[in-house]
Amino acid sequence: MNKPPNPPAFPNQEHAWDGTQKSIYASEGMTLRDYFAAKALLGIIAGNHYAGEEIAPLAYEFADDMLRARSKEL
């Protein structure tokens, strides 16, 4: 199965000043897949569907489904 696109969840630009010139560098932060998995994990736990070691892989399955759905809408 092909993996869906997984862009940064919170991309931003950092600015640094060294006294003579300003430089810009990018900080990607967490991936969108990790962000979606964290949100799914909260829902799974809140719904009392806790299944021990199975819970994290399930959250990532939901995240992958959300990324696939997102890529179809773009």
N, C-alpha and C positions, 0 to 999 in steps of 0.2 A: 504494500500500500504506500502511495506517495504521501510524504508529509506535507501538510499545508504550510503556507507562509507563516513565519513566527517573528514578527517585527518587535522592536522594543516597546514596552508598555508605556514608559514615561521618558521618551527621548528629550534631551535638553542640550543646551550649549553652555559651557562654562567659560568664563572670561578670567584671564590672569594678567596681571600687570607687573612687569619686572623692572619698572622705573624708566625704561626707554621705549618700550613698545608693548602693545597690547596683543596678546595671542588668544586664539579661540580653539578650544578642543571639545569634542563631543563626548558626552557620557550617556551610554545607552540605558543604564539601569536594568531593571528586571525585564524578562521577555513577556510578551503578551500571553504566551502559553502558561507561564508561571502565574501570572495575574489571574487568568481565567481559572486555573486549577485551584488557586487559593479561594476564590469566590465559590467554586463548586464544593470545595471541602467544607466551607462554612455551612452551606445548605445541607450537605449530607449529614453533618454532625447535628445541626439544628433539627433535622427531620428524624432523629434517632435511628439512623441507618448505619450506625457505627459497626464496622466489621473488622476491627483489628488491623492486621497488615494489609488487608485488601482495600482499605480506604484511600490511600494515596494513589495507587494505580487507577482506581475508579475516578478520582478527581481529574487525573490527567486524560482519561478517556473522554470525559465531558469537555475538557479544555480543547482536545483535538477536534471533537465534534463542532465546538463553537468556532474554531479557526476555519474549519472547512466551510461552515455556513457563511462565515464572514467573507471568505475569498469568493464565494459564488455571488455575493451581493456587490462586490467591488467592480 
